[in-house]
Amino acid sequence: MTTFVITVPGTFTSDITDSERAGLERRLAPQHTDVSESEGVNLLTVNEDGTFAIRLEVDAADRYEAKLDATRLVAAALKETGIPEGDAPLGPPAVTGIDSDF
C-alpha cells in the first residue's frame, strides 16, 4: 500500500456556515495525518468565490483507487455534515503527493 495525498476540488453553490465548515473538517480530520501535517498542507481551503479544495491522505494500491476513495470520503463527509450534493459539486481529484516505502 502507498499513501497518497489527494486533492478533491469543488464549489459551494451557497454559503457554508462556520459550523458546517467545522463539521466537515472534523469528519475528514482522520484522513489528514502525518504527510499532510508535516508538509503544512491545509485540510480544507475555501476561496471567496465558493471554490474549495480538500486534501486527504488515502492508503491505496494505486492512484486510481486513491482518487476514488478520496472522492467517496469527501462526498460522505459533505452528506453527513448536511450539505446537499447539489450545493457542493465535486471536480476531478488529483494526486498531489505520494509517500511510500519504495
N, C-alpha and C positions, 0 to 999 in steps of 0.2 A: 504494500500500500504506500501511496505517496500522499503527502499533504499539499493540497492546492489552495491558494488564495484566489477566490473567485469574486469578481465584481459584478453585481447584478444592478443594472440601471433601471430607472423607471421615472414616472411622472405622477405626482399627486395632482389630480384634476380639481381638487378642492383643498382648502386649507387643512393642515394637520394640526391638531391641538398639542399642547405640551404633554398632556397625559397620554395621548396616542403615541407620540414620539417616544416617551419614556417606556411605555409598554412594549413597543416594537423592539427597542434596544434591549430591554430586559429579556424578551423571548429569544433574541438572537445572540445574546452575550456568550452562551456556552460555545458558540462557533467562532468566537473572536478570542483566540488564545495566544500562545507563545510567539508564533511567527509574526502575526499582525501587531501585537503589542510591542515586540522588540524592534519592529520597523517603524513604529509610530503611525500605523495606519488607523484611520478612524473607521469605526463600525458603520456609522450612518452619516452621510453628508447630504444636507438638503439645501438647495440653492434657492435664491429669491423667486425664480420663475417656476418653482414647484418640481423641477427635476431633482432626482436624488440618485445616490449610489450607495449600495450596501455591499460591504466587503466581508466575506466569510471564509473561514478555513474549513475545508472538506477533505476527509480521507477517502480516496478512491483509487481504483486500479488505473484509470486513465483520465484524460482531460474531458472526454465526452461525458462520462459518468459523473465527474466532479461538477460540471456545469448543470447537469440535470438535477443532481442532489441539491445544489445551492438554490436553484430556481424553486424547487419544491419546498425547501426550508423557508425561503422568503415568502412565497405565496401563503404557506400555512401560518406564518407569523403575522402577516397582514390580516388574514381572516380572523385569527384568534384575538387580534387587537381590536377588531370591529371595523376595519377599513375594508369596504366592499371592493371586489376585484376591479370593477369599473372605475373606481376612484383612485386606483394606483396601478395602471397598466405597466407591465414589466417589459424591458427591452432585452436584447440578446446578451447573455452572460459572457464574460471574458476572463480568461486566466491571467491573473496579474502577479502571480508568484507561485513558486514551487519549492518545496522542501522535502528532499528525500535522502535516504542513506546511501545512495549510489556513489 
